[in-house]
Amino acid sequence: MLNTLENLIKLARERKLSPVDGSYTNKLLNDKSLCKAKVLEEIDELVEAIEENTNKIHEAADVFYHLLMYLEANDIKIEEVMQELEKRKKWVTMIIIYLQKF
């Protein structure tokens, strides 16, 4: 399951190094304004799909794809995002352990 996300990240990084003419991925990676607009658009579409109980999975996939492209276009590595999430998990765990003492 996570292989799909890893493959999307690899694709983005490969396209940055070796662009492919006509590639939608390259278009997003090279146009940060477009990429940002697509992330915002896709999030709106996901919220609407959830509220209307239609196309939720399709729209969620669009959000993941466009967000990954936006991060890569702005040189934000998913590995660093994952490290930040891991830190937060440890921090929350420490608070819970501390609070259990009382």
Secondary structure, DSSP 8 states (H G I E B T S, - for coil): -HHHHHHHHHHHHHHHHS--TT-HHHHHHH-HHHHHHHHHHHHHHHHHHHHHTSSHHHHHHHHHHHHHHHHHHTT--HHHHHHHHHHHHHHHHHHHHHHHT-
